[in-house]
Structure formats: C-alpha cells, structure tokens
C-alpha cells in the first residue's frame, strides 16, 4: 500500500484494511458503509458509496435500523443498495439463518417499502400471523 496523501484517503485506507473482503458481496465502499462498529473513532468519517441510503449517509448511529449490527453481511449490502428505505425493524439474525438466509414476505415488504404507516404495519402483521384481513 502507498502512503495516503490526505486525511480522507488515510481514513479510507484504514477502514478498507479493517473490513473489506474482496470475496464478499459489495464494493469496498459498500462494505465499509455497512460497518456496525459505531464506537470506532473513524466510524462517522468512514467512506460511503456514491448514493448511500439516508439512514447510512447521516452517520448517526441512532438512524441505523434496529438489529443492524446482527444482520448478515449480504443482507446488509442488499439493504444499502435499496433506494434508501429504512425498514422499521430488521429480522433478527437467528430468523434469517433459520431460513437459509431468506427473509419472510413481511420483512421484505417492510424493507422495500418507502411508505410506512401504522395501518400498513398492522395489516402486514395480521397477514403474517394468518389472521383474516
């Protein structure tokens, strides 16, 4: 590696060296953006992809979806590639692993929907439980 010439390049090099896996899904910037180590002194300054979702771009840990830290890597990359929709609650990693990494229909609907109202959440949870709608 070459010696970085700017502070931003130095931070990018450090983050890339810490988290990037060329064999894993996502570009190095996408992988760095999915970093969940919010206590790292560089976390707020880490490089981002060109068009990150608003909840990642804010660089505020409270803006991350609930359950973000336990999300499998490939699913985190998929979510930052989504058009910035912030899911209300992410499925826990045990549920994702129990279904070979597949998400249930309700979780996919929540993750891909940019419109989120209490009525839609209530309707979705009733449908998911098999209750008549």
GROMACS elastic network, one bead per residue, 0.5 to 0.9 nm:
[ bonds ]
;  ai    aj funct       b0    kb
    1     4     6  0.87153   500
    1    13     6  0.87599   500
    3    10     6  0.79242   500
    4     7     6  0.75993   500
    4     8     6  0.85126   500
    4     9     6  0.54909   500
    4    10     6  0.52108   500
    4    11     6  0.89205   500
    4    13     6  0.76214   500
    5     8     6  0.86068   500
    5     9     6  0.66895   500
    5    10     6  0.73609   500
    6     9     6  0.51632   500
    6    10     6  0.62148   500
    6    11     6  0.87175   500
    7    10     6  0.50453   500
    7    11     6  0.62515   500
    7    12     6  0.85846   500
    8    11     6  0.51511   500
    8    12     6  0.60975   500
    8    13     6  0.85413   500
    8    45     6  0.80289   500
    8    46     6  0.83916   500
    8    47     6  0.80016   500
    9    13     6  0.60224   500
    9    14     6  0.85445   500
    9    47     6  0.89533   500
   10    13     6  0.50974   500
   10    14     6  0.61664   500
   10    15     6  0.86424   500
   11    14     6  0.50959   500
   11    15     6  0.61159   500
   11    16     6  0.84256   500
   11    42     6  0.69447   500
   11    45     6  0.73111   500
   11    46     6  0.65391   500
   11    47     6  0.77333   500
   12    15     6  0.52010   500
   12    16     6  0.59148   500
   12    17     6  0.84182   500
   12    29     6  0.85925   500
   12    32     6  0.86094   500
   12    45     6  0.86611   500
   12    46     6  0.63521   500
   12    47     6  0.57725   500
   13    16     6  0.51237   500
   13    17     6  0.60389   500
   13    18     6  0.85515   500
   14    17     6  0.51771   500
   14    18     6  0.62072   500
   14    19     6  0.88899   500
   14    42     6  0.87785   500
   15    18     6  0.50114   500
   15    19     6  0.62116   500
   15    20     6  0.77067   500
   15    32     6  0.63694   500
   15    35     6  0.89422   500
   15    42     6  0.78371   500
   15    43     6  0.85312   500
   15    46     6  0.66491   500
   15    47     6  0.79171   500
   16    19     6  0.55806   500
   16    20     6  0.50382   500
   16    21     6  0.86194   500
   16    28     6  0.64561   500
   16    29     6  0.77754   500
   16    31     6  0.83099   500
   16    32     6  0.65157   500
   16    47     6  0.88977   500
   17    20     6  0.61614   500
   17    21     6  0.88627   500
   18    32     6  0.85863   500
   19    28     6  0.82773   500
   19    31     6  0.69045   500
   19    32     6  0.62752   500
   19    35     6  0.74540   500
   20    23     6  0.89457   500
   20    24     6  0.81447   500
   20    27     6  0.82849   500
   20    28     6  0.55072   500
   20    29     6  0.83559   500
   20    31     6  0.60962   500
   20    32     6  0.67737   500
   21    24     6  0.53869   500
   21    25     6  0.82420   500
   21    26     6  0.89304   500
   21    27     6  0.89938   500
   21    28     6  0.75950   500
   21    31     6  0.80382   500
   22    25     6  0.78233   500
   22    26     6  0.83755   500
   22    27     6  0.79361   500
   22    28     6  0.76118   500
   24    27     6  0.86513   500
   24    31     6  0.86254   500
   24    73     6  0.81602   500
   24    74     6  0.77959   500
   25    30     6  0.88301   500
   25    31     6  0.79058   500
   25    73     6  0.77177   500
   25    74     6  0.59794   500
   25    77     6  0.69924   500
   25    78     6  0.89591   500
   26    29     6  0.78349   500
   26    30     6  0.55460   500
   26    31     6  0.59196   500
   26    74     6  0.79756   500
   26    77     6  0.61478   500
   26    78     6  0.86008   500
   27    30     6  0.51181   500
   27    31     6  0.61708   500
   27    32     6  0.85703   500
   27    49     6  0.83231   500
   28    31     6  0.50816   500
   28    32     6  0.60995   500
   28    33     6  0.85248   500
   28    49     6  0.86479   500
   29    32     6  0.50595   500
   29    33     6  0.60411   500
   29    34     6  0.87084   500
   29    46     6  0.87471   500
   29    47     6  0.61078   500
   29    48     6  0.53832   500
   29    49     6  0.51694   500
   29    50     6  0.86887   500
   30    34     6  0.63936   500
   30    47     6  0.86832   500
   30    48     6  0.66340   500
   30    49     6  0.56789   500
   30    52     6  0.83806   500
   30    77     6  0.66014   500
   30    80     6  0.75261   500
   30    81     6  0.84360   500
   31    34     6  0.52432   500
   31    35     6  0.68301   500
   31    48     6  0.89363   500
   31    73     6  0.82611   500
   31    76     6  0.86508   500
   31    77     6  0.70102   500
   32    35     6  0.53457   500
   32    46     6  0.68894   500
   32    47     6  0.67463   500
   32    48     6  0.70988   500
   32    49     6  0.87960   500
   33    36     6  0.84992   500
   33    43     6  0.88958   500
   33    46     6  0.70339   500
   33    47     6  0.67638   500
   33    48     6  0.54076   500
   33    49     6  0.72428   500
   33    52     6  0.81197   500
   33    56     6  0.70812   500
   33    57     6  0.85897   500
   33    77     6  0.88004   500
   33    80     6  0.82323   500
   34    56     6  0.80889   500
   34    68     6  0.86934   500
   34    69     6  0.88842   500
   34    73     6  0.79747   500
   34    76     6  0.63592   500
   34    77     6  0.69533   500
   34    80     6  0.77085   500
   35    38     6  0.76496   500
   35    43     6  0.76605   500
   35    46     6  0.88404   500
   35    69     6  0.82376   500
   36    39     6  0.86461   500
   36    43     6  0.83682   500
   36    61     6  0.86809   500
   36    68     6  0.72120   500
   36    69     6  0.52847   500
   36    70     6  0.87044   500
   37    40     6  0.57305   500
   37    43     6  0.69680   500
   37    69     6  0.80236   500
   38    41     6  0.79700   500
   38    42     6  0.86000   500
   38    43     6  0.56807   500
   38    44     6  0.77821   500
   38    60     6  0.88189   500
   38    61     6  0.64732   500
   39    42     6  0.84851   500
   39    43     6  0.71600   500
   40    43     6  0.52699   500
   40    44     6  0.83265   500
   41    44     6  0.73638   500
   41    45     6  0.82800   500
   42    45     6  0.52252   500
   42    46     6  0.59592   500
   43    46     6  0.52952   500
   43    47     6  0.89890   500
   43    59     6  0.77669   500
   44    47     6  0.89570   500
   44    58     6  0.87656   500
   44    59     6  0.52703   500
   44    60     6  0.73967   500
   44    61     6  0.87781   500
   45    48     6  0.89696   500
   45    59     6  0.78801   500
   46    59     6  0.87492   500
   48    51     6  0.78716   500
   48    52     6  0.65559   500
   48    56     6  0.84173   500
   48    57     6  0.73730   500
   49    52     6  0.56429   500
   51    54     6  0.87752   500
   51    57     6  0.84126   500
   51    81     6  0.86196   500
   51    83     6  0.88865   500
   51    84     6  0.88318   500
   52    55     6  0.81434   500
   52    56     6  0.62613   500
   52    57     6  0.56796   500
   52    80     6  0.64549   500
   52    81     6  0.75059   500
   52    82     6  0.89828   500
   52    83     6  0.83989   500
   52    84     6  0.70121   500
   53    56     6  0.54635   500
   53    57     6  0.60500   500
   53    58     6  0.86602   500
   53    79     6  0.86046   500
   53    80     6  0.59410   500
   53    81     6  0.76131   500
   53    82     6  0.74241   500
   53    83     6  0.64371   500
   53    85     6  0.70557   500
   53    86     6  0.80042   500
   54    58     6  0.59950   500
   54    59     6  0.89145   500
   54    63     6  0.86574   500
   54    84     6  0.57254   500
   54    85     6  0.80817   500
   54    86     6  0.82229   500
   55    58     6  0.56471   500
   55    59     6  0.74375   500
   55    60     6  0.77467   500
   55    61     6  0.88148   500
   55    62     6  0.88887   500
   55    63     6  0.52302   500
   55    64     6  0.58470   500
   55    65     6  0.79068   500
   55    84     6  0.71398   500
   55    85     6  0.82963   500
   55    86     6  0.67164   500
   56    59     6  0.56790   500
   56    60     6  0.75711   500
   56    61     6  0.85189   500
   56    63     6  0.73332   500
   56    64     6  0.67127   500
   56    80     6  0.77581   500
   56    84     6  0.84859   500
   57    60     6  0.81921   500
   58    61     6  0.85314   500
   58    63     6  0.73321   500
   59    62     6  0.88913   500
   59    63     6  0.77967   500
   59    64     6  0.86908   500
   60    63     6  0.55152   500
   60    64     6  0.73523   500
   61    64     6  0.55629   500
   61    65     6  0.89952   500
   62    65     6  0.79536   500
   62    66     6  0.88026   500
   63    66     6  0.87972   500
   63    86     6  0.87854   500
   64    67     6  0.84025   500
   64    68     6  0.64740   500
   64    69     6  0.89729   500
   64    86     6  0.80781   500
   65    68     6  0.55300   500
   65    69     6  0.89726   500
   65    86     6  0.65495   500
   65    87     6  0.64062   500
   65    88     6  0.66148   500
   65    89     6  0.62121   500
   65    90     6  0.66790   500
   66    69     6  0.82112   500
   66    87     6  0.84679   500
   66    88     6  0.73345   500
   66    89     6  0.52763   500
   66    90     6  0.59976   500
   66    91     6  0.88116   500
   67    70     6  0.56545   500
   67    71     6  0.65605   500
   67    89     6  0.69505   500
   67    90     6  0.54808   500
   67    91     6  0.70583   500
   67    92     6  0.63132   500
   67    93     6  0.81552   500
   68    71     6  0.53482   500
   68    72     6  0.88873   500
   68    76     6  0.76263   500
   68    89     6  0.89256   500
   68    90     6  0.69681   500
   68    92     6  0.89061   500
   69    72     6  0.85730   500
   70    73     6  0.89569   500
   70    92     6  0.68972   500
   70    93     6  0.57471   500
   70    94     6  0.89964   500
   71    74     6  0.84442   500
   71    75     6  0.65820   500
   71    76     6  0.61784   500
   71    90     6  0.78510   500
   71    91     6  0.79918   500
   71    92     6  0.71152   500
   71    93     6  0.56013   500
   71    96     6  0.84251   500
   72    75     6  0.54811   500
   72    76     6  0.63293   500
   72    77     6  0.89170   500
   72    93     6  0.67599   500
   72    96     6  0.81513   500
   72    97     6  0.85714   500
   72   101     6  0.81384   500
   73    76     6  0.51351   500
   73    77     6  0.63610   500
   73    78     6  0.87172   500
   74    77     6  0.51795   500
   74    78     6  0.62475   500
   74    79     6  0.87292   500
   75    79     6  0.61766   500
   75    80     6  0.87596   500
   75   101     6  0.82691   500
   76    79     6  0.51226   500
   76    80     6  0.63576   500
   76    81     6  0.86743   500
   77    80     6  0.53167   500
   77    81     6  0.62843   500
   77    82     6  0.88046   500
   78    81     6  0.51697   500
   78    82     6  0.64347   500
   79    82     6  0.50667   500
   79    83     6  0.83488   500
   79    84     6  0.79245   500
   79    85     6  0.81983   500
   79    86     6  0.84477   500
   79    87     6  0.89182   500
   79   111     6  0.73900   500
   79   112     6  0.85047   500
   80    83     6  0.76071   500
   80    84     6  0.67607   500
   80    85     6  0.87090   500
   81    84     6  0.75166   500
   82    85     6  0.65312   500
   82    86     6  0.89718   500
   82   111     6  0.82260   500
   82   112     6  0.70082   500
   83    86     6  0.89964   500
   83   112     6  0.80837   500
   83   114     6  0.83233   500
   84   112     6  0.89781   500
   84   114     6  0.80551   500
   85   110     6  0.87448   500
   85   111     6  0.66150   500
   85   112     6  0.63989   500
   85   113     6  0.65166   500
   85   114     6  0.50636   500
   85   115     6  0.84893   500
   86    89     6  0.86361   500
   86   110     6  0.83816   500
   86   111     6  0.66220   500
   86   112     6  0.83293   500
   86   113     6  0.83949   500
   86   114     6  0.74377   500
   87    90     6  0.64753   500
   87   107     6  0.81749   500
   87   108     6  0.89847   500
   87   109     6  0.88864   500
   87   110     6  0.54234   500
   87   112     6  0.75508   500
   87   113     6  0.77538   500
   87   114     6  0.83725   500
   87   116     6  0.85791   500
   88   110     6  0.69119   500
   88   111     6  0.77653   500
   88   116     6  0.80719   500
   89    92     6  0.88943   500
   89   107     6  0.82185   500
   89   110     6  0.80894   500
   89   111     6  0.85571   500
   90    93     6  0.87155   500
   90   107     6  0.70601   500
   90   110     6  0.86189   500
   90   111     6  0.78947   500
   91    94     6  0.82142   500
   91    95     6  0.65102   500
   91    96     6  0.68398   500
   91   103     6  0.77858   500
   91   104     6  0.88082   500
   91   107     6  0.67775   500
   92    95     6  0.55839   500
   92    96     6  0.66881   500
   92    97     6  0.89417   500
   93    96     6  0.50075   500
   93    97     6  0.60596   500
   93    98     6  0.84205   500
   93   101     6  0.86918   500
   94    97     6  0.51500   500
   94    98     6  0.59754   500
   94    99     6  0.87703   500
   95    98     6  0.50508   500
   95    99     6  0.65847   500
   95   101     6  0.82823   500
   95   102     6  0.88065   500
   95   103     6  0.80189   500
   96    99     6  0.54883   500
   96   100     6  0.66274   500
   96   102     6  0.59083   500
   96   103     6  0.59490   500
   96   104     6  0.84363   500
   97   100     6  0.51472   500
   97   101     6  0.50251   500
   97   102     6  0.77001   500
   98   101     6  0.71995   500
   98   102     6  0.84309   500
   99   102     6  0.53238   500
   99   103     6  0.72384   500
   99   104     6  0.85341   500
  100   103     6  0.87731   500
  103   106     6  0.81342   500
  103   107     6  0.61597   500
  103   108     6  0.63295   500
  104   107     6  0.54640   500
  104   108     6  0.64076   500
  104   109     6  0.87431   500
  104   128     6  0.88238   500
  105   108     6  0.51747   500
  105   109     6  0.61057   500
  105   110     6  0.86107   500
  105   128     6  0.80123   500
  106   109     6  0.50368   500
  106   110     6  0.61271   500
  106   111     6  0.85353   500
  106   124     6  0.63614   500
  106   125     6  0.75118   500
  106   127     6  0.84560   500
  106   128     6  0.65575   500
  107   110     6  0.50622   500
  107   111     6  0.60302   500
  107   112     6  0.85556   500
  108   111     6  0.50371   500
  108   112     6  0.60363   500
  108   113     6  0.83417   500
  109   112     6  0.53095   500
  109   113     6  0.58150   500
  109   124     6  0.86086   500
  110   113     6  0.53739   500
  110   114     6  0.81753   500
  110   115     6  0.88540   500
  110   116     6  0.77557   500
  110   121     6  0.82711   500
  110   124     6  0.87952   500
  111   114     6  0.80467   500
  113   116     6  0.68629   500
  115   120     6  0.86444   500
  116   119     6  0.84607   500
  116   120     6  0.65970   500
  116   121     6  0.72614   500
  117   120     6  0.52369   500
  117   121     6  0.63891   500
  117   122     6  0.87388   500
  118   121     6  0.50873   500
  118   122     6  0.61362   500
  118   123     6  0.85420   500
  119   122     6  0.51323   500
  119   123     6  0.60677   500
  119   124     6  0.84829   500
  120   123     6  0.50714   500
  120   124     6  0.59848   500
  120   125     6  0.85587   500
  121   124     6  0.50594   500
  121   125     6  0.61137   500
  121   126     6  0.86059   500
  122   125     6  0.52549   500
  122   126     6  0.62415   500
  122   127     6  0.86558   500
  123   126     6  0.52624   500
  123   127     6  0.62383   500
  123   128     6  0.86266   500
  123   133     6  0.71397   500
  124   127     6  0.51279   500
  124   128     6  0.60663   500
  124   129     6  0.86350   500
  125   129     6  0.61857   500
  125   130     6  0.86883   500
  125   131     6  0.86435   500
  126   129     6  0.51655   500
  126   130     6  0.63221   500
  126   131     6  0.51080   500
  126   132     6  0.71849   500
  126   133     6  0.70022   500
  127   130     6  0.51630   500
  127   131     6  0.57110   500
  127   132     6  0.69543   500
  127   133     6  0.66502   500
  128   131     6  0.75862   500
  129   132     6  0.89955   500
  130   133     6  0.87411   500
